[in-house]
Amino acid sequence: MLRLNERAWGILLDVVEHAVDLRVRTFYSKGGAILVDAGIEAEGSLNAGILISEMLLSGLGDVNVFYASDWLSVQVSTDLPVVACLASQYAGWKISLGSFYGMCSGPGRLLGSKEELFDRFGWLEGSTRAVLFIETSDVPSQEVVEYVSDSCKLHEDRIGIVFSSSNSLVGSIQVPARVVETGIHKLMEVGYDVSKIRSAVGSSPIPPIGESALDAIGKLNDAIIYGGRTIFYVDDADDLSDVIKKIPSSASANYGLPFLEIFGRNNNDFYSIDPLLFSPAEVSMISLRTGRLYRAGRVNVEILENSFR
């Protein structure tokens, strides 16, 4: 592997050093784990969202915020998209302890989480540090820190945990910054060999901060499903005309309604929703072999405007 935790640790220390400027709160567990509140009791900031998003890519991608059309948007670019997005950024570790619940991202998953994804790609990382981000509504307790420490088989002082709620400024940036990741997952879902993806660029609107965690879930999913755009550069000479049609969110039978309405119709159960819905609105694939461009899907301005009100 590419020493993902070491790369992410450097960015984590940058966040800690500039905590005041970034409007985040840094403290330590009993055993010395670094804890960074980026959006529960702390306010967070745009730059905190950018840095944390880059930390979640283990420094293997660039994240920028820019103004496009009617919305502020986030753009992600990476030349190692599969490793950056799946081995590091993906929220593949669910932590549920007592009343605490959170979805865990970051390269520390390689040490503490048992995911089929790692076996599939043969990813192993022996690291003396672990960096994680937890999307949660609660500040992680000492029990949570000890659980992470035990799972990663590292002493607490070798662990860094950043956390934020979905309805925060950092949440409104780091979730749309997963637009490339969602496209890769969709390609995997339809059976495409994602090892052929060499580089990727994606953008997504940054929605207004949700009034509640549930409201934020709706806005954040709508941002990618109806506003996300991704370009994949692939080492593939095959005709991708049929593949590209399957990738945008519009290929799903659930497409066309605001996410919260879809969520409610499925009894507020993510796993009941058609997995083909979770992908960018517009996807392009460019062959590095032939130079041919394939594109499908479109941004749905009407749904975004209704969602973001």
C-alpha positions as CSV (number, residue, x, y, z in Angstrom):
1,M,0.0,0.0,0.0
2,L,1.0,3.7,-0.1
3,R,1.3,4.3,3.7
4,L,-2.1,5.8,3.7
5,N,-2.3,6.4,7.5
6,E,1.0,8.1,7.5
7,R,-0.1,10.4,4.7
8,A,-3.4,11.2,6.5
9,W,-1.6,11.7,9.8
10,G,0.3,14.6,8.4
11,I,-2.9,16.3,7.3
12,L,-4.5,15.6,10.7
13,L,-1.6,17.3,12.5
14,D,-2.1,20.3,10.1
15,V,-5.8,20.4,11.3
16,V,-4.6,20.3,14.9
17,E,-2.0,23.0,14.5
18,H,-4.5,25.4,12.9
19,A,-7.5,24.4,15.1
20,V,-8.4,28.0,16.1
21,D,-8.3,29.2,12.5
22,L,-10.4,26.2,11.3
23,R,-12.9,26.7,14.2
24,V,-12.5,23.1,15.3
25,R,-11.9,21.8,18.9
26,T,-9.0,19.5,19.7
27,F,-8.7,17.4,22.8
28,Y,-7.3,14.0,23.9
29,S,-8.5,10.8,25.3
30,K,-7.3,9.3,28.6
31,G,-4.7,7.3,26.6
32,G,-3.6,10.2,24.4
33,A,-5.7,9.7,21.2
34,I,-6.1,12.9,19.2
35,L,-9.8,13.9,19.0
36,V,-11.0,16.7,16.8
37,D,-14.6,18.0,17.0
38,A,-15.2,19.5,13.5
39,G,-19.0,20.0,13.7
40,I,-20.8,18.9,16.8
41,E,-20.0,21.3,19.6
42,A,-17.5,23.1,17.4
43,E,-18.6,25.2,14.5
44,G,-16.2,24.0,11.8
45,S,-15.4,26.0,8.7
46,L,-15.0,25.7,4.9
47,N,-11.3,25.2,5.1
48,A,-11.8,22.5,7.8
49,G,-14.1,20.7,5.4
50,I,-11.5,20.9,2.6
51,L,-8.6,19.7,4.8
52,I,-10.7,16.9,6.3
53,S,-11.9,15.8,2.8
54,E,-8.2,15.6,1.7
55,M,-7.3,13.7,4.9
56,L,-10.0,11.2,4.0
57,L,-8.3,10.7,0.6
58,S,-5.1,10.2,2.5
59,G,-3.6,13.1,0.6
60,L,-4.0,11.3,-2.7
61,G,-6.4,13.8,-4.1
62,D,-7.0,17.6,-4.2
63,V,-10.2,19.2,-2.9
64,N,-11.4,22.7,-3.9
65,V,-14.5,24.8,-3.3
66,F,-15.7,27.0,-6.1
67,Y,-18.8,28.9,-7.2
68,A,-20.5,27.4,-10.2
69,S,-23.9,28.4,-11.6
70,D,-26.3,28.9,-8.7
71,W,-24.5,26.9,-6.0
72,L,-21.2,26.6,-4.2
73,S,-19.6,23.4,-5.2
74,V,-16.8,21.1,-4.2
75,Q,-14.4,19.5,-6.7
76,V,-12.2,16.4,-6.2
77,S,-9.4,15.2,-8.4
78,T,-7.2,12.2,-8.0
79,D,-4.7,10.1,-10.0
80,L,-5.2,7.1,-7.6
81,P,-9.0,7.1,-7.4
82,V,-9.6,3.5,-6.4
83,V,-7.1,3.5,-3.5
84,A,-7.9,7.1,-2.4
85,C,-11.7,6.6,-2.5
86,L,-12.2,3.0,-1.5
87,A,-9.3,2.1,0.7
88,S,-9.4,5.5,2.5
89,Q,-12.5,7.7,1.9
90,Y,-15.3,5.2,1.9
91,A,-17.5,5.0,5.1
92,G,-17.3,1.2,5.4
93,W,-17.0,0.8,9.1
94,K,-20.2,1.1,11.2
95,I,-19.5,1.7,14.9
96,S,-22.4,1.1,17.3
97,L,-21.7,1.0,21.0
98,G,-24.6,1.6,23.4
99,S,-26.3,4.8,22.4
100,F,-23.4,5.8,20.2
101,Y,-23.7,5.3,16.4
102,G,-21.4,6.5,13.7
103,M,-20.2,5.7,10.2
104,C,-16.4,5.6,10.1
105,S,-14.2,6.6,7.1
106,G,-10.5,7.0,6.6
107,P,-7.4,4.8,6.2
108,G,-7.6,3.6,9.8
109,R,-10.3,1.2,8.5
110,L,-7.5,-0.9,7.0
111,L,-6.3,-1.7,10.5
112,G,-9.6,-1.9,12.5
113,S,-12.4,-2.8,10.1
114,K,-13.2,-6.2,8.6
115,E,-14.5,-5.3,5.2
116,E,-14.9,-7.6,2.2
117,L,-13.6,-4.8,0.1
118,F,-10.1,-5.2,1.5
119,D,-10.0,-8.9,0.7
120,R,-11.3,-8.2,-2.8
121,F,-8.4,-5.9,-3.7
122,G,-5.8,-7.6,-1.5
123,W,-5.3,-4.4,0.6
124,L,-3.1,-4.7,3.7
125,E,-1.4,-2.0,5.6
126,G,0.9,-2.4,8.6
127,S,0.9,1.0,10.2
128,T,1.9,2.4,13.6
129,R,-0.9,5.1,13.3
130,A,-4.6,5.1,12.4
131,V,-6.6,8.1,11.1
132,L,-10.4,8.0,11.1
133,F,-13.3,10.2,10.6
134,I,-16.7,9.4,12.2
135,E,-19.9,11.0,11.0
136,T,-22.1,11.0,14.1
137,S,-24.4,13.2,16.2
138,D,-22.5,12.5,19.4
139,V,-19.0,13.2,20.7
140,P,-17.2,9.8,20.8
141,S,-16.8,8.6,24.4
142,Q,-13.7,7.0,26.0
143,E,-15.4,3.7,25.4
144,V,-15.5,4.4,21.6
145,V,-11.9,5.4,21.6
146,E,-10.9,2.2,23.4
147,Y,-13.0,0.2,21.0
148,V,-11.2,1.8,18.0
149,S,-7.8,1.3,19.8
150,D,-8.5,-2.4,20.4
151,S,-9.8,-2.9,16.8
152,C,-6.8,-1.3,15.3
153,K,-4.4,-3.1,17.7
154,L,-2.7,0.3,18.5
155,H,-2.2,2.2,21.7
156,E,-4.6,5.2,21.9
157,D,-1.8,7.7,21.4
158,R,-1.3,6.4,17.9
159,I,-4.9,7.1,16.9
160,G,-6.5,10.3,15.5
161,I,-10.3,10.6,15.3
162,V,-12.0,13.5,13.6
163,F,-15.8,13.7,14.0
164,S,-18.7,15.8,12.7
165,S,-22.4,15.6,12.3
166,S,-24.0,15.6,8.8
167,N,-25.8,18.8,9.5
168,S,-22.7,21.0,9.9
169,L,-20.5,23.0,7.6
170,V,-17.8,20.3,7.5
171,G,-20.5,17.7,6.8
172,S,-21.9,19.7,3.9
173,I,-18.5,19.6,2.3
174,Q,-17.0,16.2,3.1
175,V,-20.1,14.3,1.9
176,P,-20.4,15.9,-1.5
177,A,-16.6,15.4,-1.8
178,R,-17.4,11.7,-2.1
179,V,-18.9,12.2,-5.6
180,V,-16.0,10.2,-7.3
181,E,-16.3,7.4,-4.7
182,T,-20.0,7.0,-5.4
183,G,-19.3,6.7,-9.1
184,I,-16.6,4.0,-8.5
185,H,-19.0,2.1,-6.4
186,K,-21.6,2.2,-9.1
187,L,-19.1,1.0,-11.7
188,M,-18.4,-1.9,-9.3
189,E,-22.1,-2.6,-8.9
190,V,-22.6,-3.0,-12.7
191,G,-19.6,-5.3,-12.9
192,Y,-17.0,-2.9,-14.4
193,D,-13.3,-3.6,-13.7
194,V,-12.5,-0.5,-11.7
195,S,-8.7,-1.3,-11.7
196,K,-8.9,0.2,-15.2
197,I,-9.7,3.7,-13.7
198,R,-6.5,5.7,-13.8
199,S,-7.6,9.2,-12.9
200,A,-10.9,10.9,-11.9
201,V,-12.4,14.3,-11.4
202,G,-15.8,15.0,-9.8
203,S,-17.8,17.9,-8.6
204,S,-21.0,18.3,-6.6
205,P,-23.1,21.2,-5.2
206,I,-22.6,22.0,-1.5
207,P,-26.1,22.1,-0.1
208,P,-27.3,24.4,2.7
209,I,-26.8,23.0,6.2
210,G,-29.7,20.8,7.2
211,E,-31.9,21.8,10.1
212,S,-31.5,18.3,11.5
213,A,-29.5,15.2,10.7
214,L,-32.4,13.8,8.7
215,D,-32.8,17.0,6.7
216,A,-29.1,17.0,6.0
217,I,-29.2,13.4,4.8
218,G,-31.8,14.4,2.3
219,K,-29.9,17.5,1.0
220,L,-26.5,15.7,0.9
221,N,-27.8,12.7,-1.1
222,D,-29.7,15.0,-3.5
223,A,-26.5,17.0,-4.1
224,I,-24.7,13.9,-5.5
225,I,-27.7,12.0,-7.0
226,Y,-29.1,15.1,-8.8
227,G,-26.1,17.4,-9.1
228,G,-22.9,15.3,-9.0
229,R,-20.7,15.1,-12.1
230,T,-17.8,12.8,-12.5
231,I,-15.2,12.1,-15.3
232,F,-13.2,8.9,-15.2
233,Y,-10.1,8.4,-17.3
234,V,-9.9,4.6,-18.1
235,D,-7.2,2.3,-19.5
236,D,-9.8,0.6,-21.7
237,A,-10.1,0.3,-25.5
238,D,-13.5,-1.5,-25.3
239,D,-16.7,0.2,-26.5
240,L,-18.2,1.6,-23.3
241,S,-21.5,2.7,-24.8
242,D,-23.6,0.2,-22.9
243,V,-21.6,0.5,-19.6
244,I,-22.0,4.3,-19.4
245,K,-25.8,4.1,-19.6
246,K,-25.9,2.1,-16.4
247,I,-23.8,4.5,-14.3
248,P,-25.8,7.8,-13.6
249,S,-28.3,7.8,-10.9
250,S,-31.1,8.2,-13.5
251,A,-30.5,4.5,-14.3
252,S,-32.3,3.6,-11.1
253,A,-36.0,2.9,-10.9
254,N,-36.0,5.1,-7.7
255,Y,-34.7,8.2,-9.5
256,G,-36.9,11.3,-9.8
257,L,-38.0,12.2,-6.3
258,P,-36.2,14.1,-3.5
259,F,-34.1,11.6,-1.5
260,L,-36.1,12.2,1.8
261,E,-39.3,11.1,0.0
262,I,-37.6,8.0,-1.4
263,F,-36.2,7.3,2.1
264,G,-39.6,7.6,3.6
265,R,-41.2,5.3,1.0
266,N,-38.6,2.7,2.0
267,N,-39.4,2.9,5.7
268,N,-36.3,5.1,6.4
269,D,-34.1,2.1,5.5
270,F,-31.1,2.8,3.3
271,Y,-30.8,-0.9,2.5
272,S,-34.3,-1.0,1.0
273,I,-33.4,1.6,-1.6
274,D,-32.2,0.5,-5.0
275,P,-28.4,0.7,-4.7
276,L,-28.2,1.9,-8.3
277,L,-29.6,5.2,-7.1
278,F,-26.4,6.1,-5.2
279,S,-24.3,7.6,-8.0
280,P,-23.6,10.9,-9.7
281,A,-26.2,12.6,-11.9
282,E,-23.8,12.8,-14.8
283,V,-20.9,10.5,-15.6
284,S,-18.3,10.6,-18.3
285,M,-15.7,8.0,-19.2
286,I,-12.7,8.9,-21.4
287,S,-10.6,6.1,-22.9
288,L,-6.8,6.6,-22.5
289,R,-6.4,4.1,-25.3
290,T,-8.7,5.6,-28.0
291,G,-9.5,9.0,-26.7
292,R,-13.2,8.4,-27.1
293,L,-15.6,10.2,-24.7
294,Y,-18.7,8.4,-23.3
295,R,-21.3,10.4,-21.4
296,A,-24.7,9.7,-19.8
297,G,-27.0,11.4,-17.3
298,R,-27.7,15.1,-16.6
299,V,-27.9,17.5,-13.6
300,N,-31.5,17.8,-12.4
301,V,-31.8,21.5,-11.5
302,E,-35.4,21.4,-10.5
303,I,-35.0,18.8,-7.8
304,L,-31.9,20.5,-6.5
305,E,-33.7,23.8,-6.2
306,N,-36.6,22.3,-4.3
307,S,-34.2,20.3,-2.0
308,F,-32.0,23.2,-1.2
309,R,-34.7,25.7,-0.2
